Amino acid sequence: MIVLLLLAMIQDAPPIVGEETDIVVIGHRLDRIQVAVGRDDRGKFTCELSLSSGRDRLDALLCRTAAACVRHKAADVQACVNARKPELLADVRKSLSAAQ
């Protein structure tokens, strides 16, 4: 009886869509991206992402963030980048809100 009730509740649940779902999906994607920061012959920082977040602006901000962490000689670059991820996602949220 309880199983039938649970199945009915699941079937009647509205699909999860919208801005918050987009942010969650982008956040999960962001966690899977690996960033490689280097320097070219002129000493300019370069950045390469293992995959795209699906948002060009976020990819560019992620590269700039990682390069800044390296430039400022962060003891733990990954922790430095992770600390900035909420700001990056806030920027995405803002752009999604503006688009609607």
C-alpha positions in Angstrom: 0.0 0.0 0.0 2.8 2.4 0.9 4.7 1.5 -2.2 1.6 2.4 -4.4 1.3 5.7 -2.6 4.9 6.5 -3.2 4.6 5.6 -6.8 1.6 7.8 -7.2 3.4 10.7 -5.6 6.4 10.3 -7.9 4.2 10.2 -11.0 2.3 13.3 -10.0 5.4 15.3 -9.1 6.0 18.1 -11.6 9.2 18.0 -13.5 12.0 20.1 -12.1 12.8 22.8 -14.6 13.8 26.4 -14.6 16.7 28.6 -13.4 17.5 26.7 -10.3 17.8 23.4 -12.2 20.1 25.1 -14.7 22.3 26.4 -11.9 22.5 22.9 -10.3 23.4 21.3 -13.7 26.0 23.9 -14.4 27.4 23.6 -10.9 27.8 19.9 -11.3 29.5 20.4 -14.7 31.8 23.0 -13.2 32.9 20.5 -10.5 34.0 18.1 -13.3 36.1 20.6 -15.2 39.9 20.5 -14.8 41.8 23.6 -15.6 45.4 23.7 -16.8 47.2 27.0 -16.5 50.5 27.7 -18.2 52.5 30.5 -19.7 53.3 31.2 -23.3 56.7 32.4 -24.7 55.9 36.0 -23.8 55.0 35.1 -20.2 51.3 35.5 -20.6 49.1 33.1 -18.7 47.2 30.6 -20.8 44.4 28.4 -19.8 42.9 25.2 -21.1 39.7 23.5 -19.8 39.2 19.7 -19.9 35.6 20.4 -21.0 33.2 23.3 -21.3 30.6 24.3 -18.8 28.3 25.0 -21.7 28.5 28.7 -21.0 31.3 30.7 -22.7 31.3 33.5 -20.2 31.6 31.0 -17.3 34.5 29.2 -19.1 36.3 32.5 -19.5 35.7 33.5 -15.9 36.9 30.1 -14.7 40.1 30.5 -16.7 40.7 34.0 -15.4 40.1 32.8 -11.8 42.5 29.9 -12.1 45.2 32.2 -13.7 44.7 34.7 -10.9 45.2 32.0 -8.3 48.4 30.9 -10.0 49.6 34.5 -10.5 49.1 35.2 -6.8 50.9 32.0 -5.9 48.1 30.4 -4.0 49.3 27.6 -1.8 46.5 25.4 -3.0 45.3 26.5 -6.5 42.3 24.1 -6.5 41.1 25.4 -3.1 41.6 29.0 -4.4 39.4 28.2 -7.5 36.8 26.3 -5.5 36.5 29.3 -3.1 35.5 31.5 -6.1 33.0 29.0 -7.6 30.0 30.5 -5.7 30.8 33.9 -7.3 31.0 32.3 -10.7 27.7 30.6 -10.3 26.1 33.8 -9.0 27.2 35.5 -12.2 25.6 32.7 -14.2 22.4 33.0 -12.1 22.4 36.7 -12.8 22.7 36.2 -16.5 20.0 33.6 -16.6 17.6 35.9 -14.7 18.4 38.7 -17.1 17.6 36.4 -20.1 14.1 35.6 -18.8 
